[in-house]
C-alpha cells in the first residue's frame, strides 16, 4: 500500500464526467501476410494470458479517511482490462476514429487498476488497431508514450511478443508543464535557491511585456471558443504528415521543424475559426511543454513552457511563420541564459495561475493560453508488435473545461503523427482541421517555390 | 423549457460513476434472407436520416440556479446518438454480452439528450443486435420497454421502418415501486384520504410479522454479498426460457407462472451463493413491483410491492416453491381487500426506508430486500424492425450500491427473456446464474414427473 502522490491526487480530484483525466494512444498495425483469419483473436488470447501483472498496472485506488492509496488489486480481471472489439464492414478509418472517440470519452472504473487496452480488428486494408488508455494519476503522457513503445520491438517475430503490463515501469517522469509547475510549488531546496534568479527573470519578462515586441507570455490569450466549458463527448482526429516535407519547408525558411509545425497548427486553427466566424481579433496563444534535456530518461521531468504567439491575426502564411518563430525564439534565448532550476522556477511562477484555474475547476477569467500543442519525439525505426508491423501511433490527450482542444504530436519513421482530441460539442466538425493542416503545409511549400512531394 | 420533475431529479442526483442511472434493452434481430452485405450499414444510415426528433428525445438538461430544466437541444448530433459497432469474428453471443456490459457501464453525457442507440452487426448466424440506453430521468422502465416495442411492427416490410425518436411518447408512467412510493409521499388529496385505512393495513402487517408465518415484509432481509457497494463495471447475462415449460410446471404444482419464475430465481441464487460460500442462513427476500391493473396505459402508474420470501434456506425445490407461493399469496390476499389508493399508501410507507436509503446513497444498515425481480409482460406476436424479425428482447436495468444484482424479465412469443445485470466485481461469474436457472426448471419438471421438452 502506498499513498497517492500529490500530483496524481490532483488528477483524481479534477476528474468529472465531462472531464475524464486519462490519456491514451491509438496504434495502427498491419496484419502479417498469411496470418490466420483469427489472428487478432489469437493476439487477444495471448495478451490475456500474460497475467503476471507488473506495477503500476496491478494497482487500484483505495480511500482511507478520505486519503487515496494504491493497493494491489486482488481480483485482477484480465478480460476487463483487455478488450476485443471490431469495426463494422468495411472498417473505414472514420469508423475507427468514431469508436476511439467514444472510448476516450468514457470514465475508467475507479474500483479497478486505471487502464484498459482495446484490440480492434477489421480495419480496412488488412489492418488492426490498439487503443490504450491510462489514468493520468497512474502515468504521465511521456511515460505513457514510452510504455506504448517499450512493448514493441525493432525485430518482427512472434517470440518478441510483449505486453505493456509485463514490463516494470521506469521511474515516473512527470511531463505536463503545469503539473511540473505545481510540483515545484511544493518547493525543494535547490529550487528555492534558484528563486532570486527566477524572480529576476520574471521581472525581465514583465519588462519585456511592455518593450519587446516578440514577447508572448501568459494572460495575453484572447477569449475564444476553444476555451469554453466542455461536454463529456469527444472527437478524435489523427493523421500523419511527411517529416521530409516539413523539414524541407523549415530549411527553406530558416526555421526549425517545430516552428513549421506551429505554423501549420496556426493556419489550420485560423481557417477553422474563420469558418465558424469565431476568430479572435488578437492572436491565439499556444502553450508548448518542451523538454530541457535531450536524453529521454530521469532528466525528462525537467521541462519548460513556451508561450507561442500563433499569429492568427496575420493573413500571410509566411509572415505568420516568421512571427511564430520570433515568439518561440524569445523563450529559447531567455532559457539559454538560465539553469534548469531557474527555468523550472519561472515555469512554476508562470503556470501557477493556469494550474490553480484547473484545480478550482473554473474557466479562467483571464485566459493563460488557448491551446496546448505538445510534441514528443518518437522512434525512427519500424517497430513491431510480435510479427505485426506498426504503421502509425497517435497520442490522445486530455480535454479540460476551458481547454476544448489538445494537439499532440509524435514522430514515427518519416512521419509526424498528429493526434487532435476535442470536445465534440464545443468544436463542431473539428476533423476539418486535418485537411487545413495539410493545406497549410502546401501553402508554405508553394510560397517557398517548392513542388509538393505528392 | 420545463422543470425536471422531482422523481427524475432523484435519478439525476443518485448518479455516480459506479452507479449510472440509465436503463436499457438489448434486441436481437435476424438479417433478412438475400439482404445486401451492408444491410446494417443501410439501417444505420436510414435511422440517422430520421432527424425530426420528438420529445423527450430532443431534450437535454440545463441547470439554472442549481435547478435542472429540460431544454431543446439546438445542436442535436444524430451520429452521436446513433452508433454503429460490430462484433469480432465469429460474433459469439458471449462477445455481444461483453460489449453491451461495457456500454451499459458507461455514463451518458449530460450535455446531450440522455439516450444512445447502438446497432451492432456481425452477430453469429446472420443476426444483428440493437442496444438502447435511456436515462431513468427521461423515461421509466415500463415506458422504455414500450418505446422499444412501439417502433416495431407486426408486419415485416421496409415501409414499416420506424425509430423510437420519431414517435411522440405516451404520458409517462412511473413504474418503479419506490419512485411511485416517493411520489406518494408528496401527497395528494385522494391518497391522504386513504391514509387511515393504510395505517390500519400497516398495523395488520406489523401484527402479522409476529403471527402469520407467511408474512414477509421489508427489513427482514439477511446481509448478503448481493447487497454490497458496487463498482462501475457491469456484467450482463441474458437468456430466454420456454414459456410452455414454465406454464406446464406452474400447472403441475397449482401455482402461477410468476411463482415458478421466482422459484427458478431462488434456486439459481441459492446455488450461486453456495458456490461462493456466501448463502445467508435466513432466506433471501426479493422485491417485486407488480402492476395493479391489467391494461398497460395511464393506470400503469398504479403499482404495488410484493416482498417475496425466496426460501433459499430450504433445500427441497418443491418445498421452496410452496413457501414462495405462500409469501406471494399473503400480499395478494391483503391487496385484494384494499383500494389502489390504500395499496399505494402502504407501498409508500413500506418503501420509504428503501427510498431514503437509495437517496442518501448509503447502503442500508437494515436491508429491506436482497434483490429486485421485475416482470414486464411483452408482445405475443412476432415483431419486426423494418423487414428484420426480432428474435429476442432483453431488459437491462440498474445496479445500485447495496443492490448489486437486478433480474428483469419480459415475455416475447413463447419465451420468457431473462436479463440479469450485475456489478462485475461484487458478483464474480454471475453468468453461471443462467445455467442454474435452467437447472432449476429441469428440477421442478423432474419432481413433477414431467419429461422435459428438450
Interface residues (C-beta under 8 A of the other chain):
Chain A: X17 X18 X37 X38 X40 X41 X75 X77 X79 X80 X83 X84 X85 X86 X87 X88 X89 X95 X98 X99 X102 X105 X106 X107 X109 X110 X111 X112 X121 X122 X231 X232 X233 X424 X425 X428
Chain B: X17 X18 X37 X38 X40 X41 X75 X77 X79 X80 X83 X84 X85 X86 X87 X88 X89 X95 X98 X99 X102 X105 X106 X107 X109 X110 X111 X112 X121 X122 X231 X232 X233 X424 X425 X428
